[in-house]
């Protein structure tokens, strides 16, 4: 019996919610133990470099190139042929990652100079970042192989295991912060070891399930394999195409390294809160939709392909705008309630809220890019999103240079939001122009319904919210009570207004 896209999306979103809740606990512990310190700035750089490459290569370019090819093997080839392809892909990917990791560990100071040039004149942050990067860089190898395994499982409609896997990294980092860090000369180095251990645990979790579907890789080197060559050809240009948001965030870190101490940390926490709805809904939808679109393209079902893309876009617009409004109007209260403990003080809340508000403006675009890019990559069209990505990246660099002077770190966040909106707009325009995506009927009335519900929710948030100075003066219990009241009222208002306007759950039951 075929699963509905809605059910698959619900499974991934549910697992992701659990992971994000544990991740939120992780951030609370980080803020309490380390605050916005020079050491934590250094750790973030040491973690962001391999994490950036993971998102760029493994979850970005590689997954978008590999899943359509494997889906085609599943649709049109035998199980034996799929196993051979997986084996050869594992050997090629594994060897490449091992060589890159080995070289990178030897030249970590160079990476720090490239990604955080502002640290060069700060011996403390530069030395810590270089030392921790030697520990964290092997995470790229481990997590890329984990993403490879997860892509195989997703292609065979097993979504829950890859979605729950990141929780192991969160548990590892929490354990490192609480139990390992206090025993080290530089406590923050404990977090670097937490990253390394978390990478091992995530990879090990996937292996039994690959064996269950009889696709546990037995690595083989074969550069001439047709499937491997297709993935590599799709992957090289896709590095820019699908991961422009990650490149923009890394550019933010580069520019922020020249700003005052704590700027990287403020951007990190605001980005993490923005990633909560993005990871739960945007990424979950993209994970479910990509293999489905790839199979429809392989089967030459243009109408069903377009209908699935239309369904995903409607789901994004159901969740993205209200999430953005909530983050925009509740930036300070959210940060004060969640993070203002221990070393994370009032000033940190105020500064981080500025970048969170700026990031919130781009949240719908961040989500849309995940879906719209899948529309191209599922058809193995690489050139179009790459051209768009180059335009967006150039725009981001220009806006960074313009906005960093009047707005400091918040200007970097705003530049990312603006260029992501440009990226999403161009992706949609080309999908429509080439008739890859033909919108289903009813978009005008759907847009009006969503506009009504979002306006009502925004009014409630504005009316019930208090000044940030009040939130900072309240104790933790008062903040939690007020935040829960506001959130419940806003969510109920949004749902009721949707129902009154005529939106029904049955409208989102898309079948695969």
Buried (B, 14 or more C-beta within 10 A) or exposed (E): EEBBBBBBBBBBBBBBBBBBBBBBBBBBBBBBBBBBBBBBBBBBBBBBBBBBBBBBBBBBBBBBBBBBBBBBBBEEBEEEEBBBBBBBBBBBBBEBBEEBBEEBBEEBBEBBBEBBBBBEEBEBBBBBBBBBBBBBBBBBBBBBBBBBBBBBBBBBBBBBBBBBBBBBBBBBBBBBBEEBBEEBEBBBBBBBBBBBBBBBBBBEBBBEBBEEBEBBBEBBEBEEBEBBBBBBEBBEBBBBBBBBBBBBBBBBBBBBBEBEEBBBBBBBBBBBBBBBBBBBBBBBBBBBBBBBBBBBBBEEBEEBBBBBBBBBBBBBBBBBBBBBBBBBBBBBBBBBBBBBBBBBBBEBBBBBBBBBBBBBBBBBBBBBBBBBBBBBBBBBBBEBBBBBBEBBBEBBBEBBEEBBEEBBBBBBBBBBBBBBBBBBBBBBEBBEEEEBBBBBEEEEEBEEBBEBBBEBBBEBBEEBBEEBEBBBEBEEEEBEEBBEEBBEBBBEBBBEBBEEBEBEEEEBEBEB
